[in-house]
Amino acid sequence: MNRTDRLYALVEDLRAISPRCRSARDLARRFEVSPRTIERDIGALQQAGVPIYAEPGRRGGYALEKSMSLPPLNFTPAEAVAVAIALSRAEEQPFADQARSALRKLVAAMPGAEGERARTLAARVQILTDVKREPGGTAPIVKVIEAAVLGHSVLLIRYADKSGAITSREVEPGTFACGRSGTWYLVGWCRLRDAVRVFRLDRIVSAVLTEERAPHRPIEHFDADVPEMIVTRPTLD
């Protein structure tokens, strides 16, 4: 996460829990930087006019002016845990960091007692993972592909087919697709094949973001043509 993104995320994190505060050490753990870096970031935000103030004392920290806070969310503990279960394998899917950030904000903005009930309920759910599996192995590559999809940039990838043969491709990213088994794919225009192709994310050996802007293609052009599969899209309402 670059500094600009971190500054924005800091404000959103403090906004979600306001008027409560968060210590520099806690924020440092969340954003995987040093407490000193957090203190510099807070100082920069304050100089920019963001109403963040320091609460002294052992339980003190930084807080955002109450007028900028989110109202308590009317999520039930069961709804919050259902979202957590849905995101339990977020490290393997697109926008994994954003998914975890959204879940933290959701729980932080719930009234205190409901948030604790959600945490208690979550402790009663077990998610079993194959010990031979190495979660998060494709995470760096997925982040590059996320950036390409968001910025409509051409990708350079090395891709392994079923037999393990690796080819280099220039790909114009179109959409992410999720199969019934939970496997994620990138659907894009492959310049090597001069056609739309579907790439399994866990078979992409490397991915490099280029500065070339991908030409516009209608989103329907990238509907994954997979037998016995129906294409649907997530809805936000």
C-alpha positions in Angstrom: 0.0 0.0 0.0 1.5 3.4 -1.0 1.4 6.4 1.3 -1.6 8.1 -0.5 -3.7 4.9 -0.1 -2.6 4.5 3.5 -3.5 8.1 4.4 -7.0 7.6 2.9 -7.4 4.3 4.7 -6.3 5.8 8.0 -9.0 8.4 7.8 -11.6 5.7 6.9 -10.5 3.5 9.7 -10.8 6.3 12.3 -14.1 7.4 10.8 -15.5 4.0 11.3 -14.8 3.8 15.0 -15.3 7.5 15.9 -15.7 8.8 18.6 -13.5 6.0 19.9 -9.8 6.2 19.4 -7.1 3.9 18.0 -3.5 3.8 19.3 -0.5 4.4 17.0 0.7 0.9 17.8 -2.7 -0.6 16.8 -2.8 1.4 13.6 0.8 0.4 12.8 -0.1 -3.3 13.1 -3.1 -2.8 10.8 -1.2 -1.1 8.1 2.1 -3.0 8.6 4.3 0.0 9.2 6.1 1.4 12.3 4.3 3.6 14.9 6.6 6.4 13.9 5.3 6.2 10.4 1.7 6.4 11.7 2.6 9.5 13.7 4.1 11.2 10.6 1.0 10.2 8.6 -1.4 11.6 11.3 0.7 14.8 11.4 0.4 15.2 7.6 -3.4 14.6 7.8 -3.8 17.2 10.6 -1.8 19.8 8.6 -4.1 19.1 5.6 -7.1 20.0 7.8 -8.4 16.6 8.7 -9.9 16.9 12.3 -7.9 14.2 14.0 -7.0 14.7 17.6 -5.0 12.8 20.2 -6.5 11.3 23.3 -3.9 11.1 26.2 -3.6 8.2 28.6 -2.9 4.5 28.7 -6.1 3.8 26.6 -5.6 6.9 24.4 -4.8 7.2 20.8 -6.0 9.1 17.8 -9.7 9.9 17.1 -11.6 11.6 14.3 -14.0 14.4 15.0 -17.4 12.9 15.8 -19.1 15.0 13.1 -17.2 13.0 10.5 -18.0 9.5 11.9 -20.3 6.8 10.5 -23.6 6.2 12.3 -23.9 2.8 14.0 -24.7 0.1 11.5 -27.8 -2.0 11.9 -26.0 -5.3 11.1 -26.9 -8.2 13.4 -24.1 -10.3 14.8 -25.2 -13.2 12.5 -25.1 -10.9 9.4 -21.6 -9.7 10.4 -20.4 -13.3 10.8 -22.0 -14.3 7.5 -20.0 -11.6 5.8 -16.8 -12.8 7.6 -17.5 -16.4 6.4 -18.0 -15.2 2.8 -14.6 -13.4 3.0 -12.8 -16.2 4.8 -10.7 -17.0 1.7 -10.3 -13.4 0.7 -6.5 -13.9 0.2 -7.2 -15.9 -2.9 -9.7 -13.6 -4.5 -9.5 -10.2 -6.3 -9.7 -7.1 -4.0 -8.7 -9.2 -0.9 -7.2 -6.2 1.0 -10.3 -4.1 0.3 -12.5 -7.0 1.5 -10.6 -7.2 4.8 -10.8 -3.5 5.2 -14.5 -3.4 4.6 -15.1 -6.2 7.2 -13.1 -4.2 9.8 -15.1 -1.1 9.1 -18.4 -3.0 9.3 -17.6 -4.5 12.8 -16.0 -1.3 14.1 -19.1 0.7 13.2 -21.5 -1.7 14.9 -22.7 -0.7 18.4 -20.2 -2.0 20.9 -22.3 -4.8 22.4 -23.3 -6.1 19.0 -19.8 -6.1 17.8 -18.7 -8.2 20.8 -21.6 -10.6 20.2 -20.5 -10.9 16.6 -16.9 -11.8 17.7 -18.3 -14.4 20.2 -20.4 -15.9 17.5 -17.5 -16.0 15.0 -15.5 -18.1 17.6 -18.2 -20.8 17.1 -17.5 -21.2 13.4 -14.6 -23.3 12.1 -13.3 -23.1 8.5 -11.3 -26.2 7.5 -8.3 -25.7 5.1 -6.3 -28.4 3.5 -2.9 -28.4 5.3 -1.1 -29.1 2.0 -2.5 -25.9 0.5 -0.5 -22.7 0.6 -3.0 -19.8 0.8 -2.0 -16.4 -0.5 0.6 -17.8 -2.9 -0.9 -15.9 -5.8 -1.7 -12.7 -3.8 1.1 -10.5 -5.3 0.1 -11.5 -8.9 -3.6 -10.9 -8.2 -2.7 -7.4 -6.9 -1.0 -6.6 -10.3 -4.0 -7.9 -12.2 -6.4 -5.9 -10.0 -4.5 -2.8 -10.9 -4.7 -3.7 -14.6 -8.5 -4.2 -14.5 -9.0 -1.0 -12.6 -6.7 1.0 -14.8 -7.5 -0.7 -18.1 -3.8 -1.4 -18.6 -2.3 -4.1 -20.8 -0.7 -7.0 -18.9 2.4 -9.1 -19.7 1.9 -12.5 -18.2 3.6 -15.9 -18.2 0.9 -18.6 -18.2 1.1 -22.3 -17.5 -1.4 -24.6 -19.3 -2.7 -27.9 -18.0 0.4 -29.7 -19.0 2.7 -27.1 -17.4 3.9 -25.6 -20.6 4.5 -21.8 -20.1 3.8 -19.1 -22.7 4.3 -15.4 -22.6 1.2 -13.3 -23.4 0.1 -9.7 -23.8 -3.4 -9.5 -22.3 -6.0 -6.8 -22.4 -7.8 -7.4 -19.1 -11.6 -7.6 -19.2 -13.2 -9.1 -16.1 -12.6 -11.4 -13.2 -14.7 -14.6 -13.1 -15.3 -17.1 -10.3 -16.1 -20.7 -11.0 -18.5 -22.9 -9.0 -15.5 -24.5 -7.1 -14.3 -21.1 -6.0 -11.5 -20.9 -8.5 -10.9 -17.4 -9.9 -10.1 -16.5 -13.5 -9.1 -13.5 -15.5 -11.0 -13.1 -18.8 -9.1 -11.0 -21.3 -8.2 -10.4 -24.9 -5.1 -12.5 -25.6 -3.0 -10.9 -28.3 -1.1 -14.1 -28.8 -4.3 -15.9 -29.8 -6.0 -12.8 -31.1 -9.2 -13.8 -29.2 -10.8 -13.8 -25.7 -9.2 -16.3 -23.4 -9.9 -17.4 -19.8 -6.8 -17.6 -17.5 -6.8 -19.4 -14.1 -5.2 -17.0 -11.6 -3.3 -19.8 -9.9 -1.7 -20.7 -13.3 -0.4 -17.2 -13.9 3.3 -17.6 -13.1 4.1 -13.8 -13.3 2.3 -10.6 -14.2 3.7 -7.2 -15.1 1.7 -4.0 -15.5 2.6 -2.0 -18.6 2.0 1.7 -19.3 -0.1 0.8 -22.4 -3.8 1.6 -22.1 -6.0 -1.3 -23.3 -8.4 -0.4 -26.1 -12.1 -0.1 -25.2 -14.1 -3.3 -25.6 -17.8 -3.8 -24.5 -17.9 -5.6 -21.2 -20.2 -8.2 -22.7 -17.3 -9.1 -25.0 -15.6 -10.7 -22.0 -18.4 -13.0 -20.8 -16.6 -16.2 -20.0 -17.5 -18.9 -22.5 -17.4 -21.9 -20.3 -19.7 -24.9 -21.0 -22.5 -25.5 -18.4 -21.7 -22.2 -16.7 -24.0 -19.1 -16.6 -22.5 -15.7 -16.2 -23.9 -13.5 -13.4 -22.5 -10.4 -11.8 -22.5 -9.2 -8.2 -25.1 -6.6 -7.3 -24.7 -3.7 -4.8 -28.3 -3.0 -4.1 
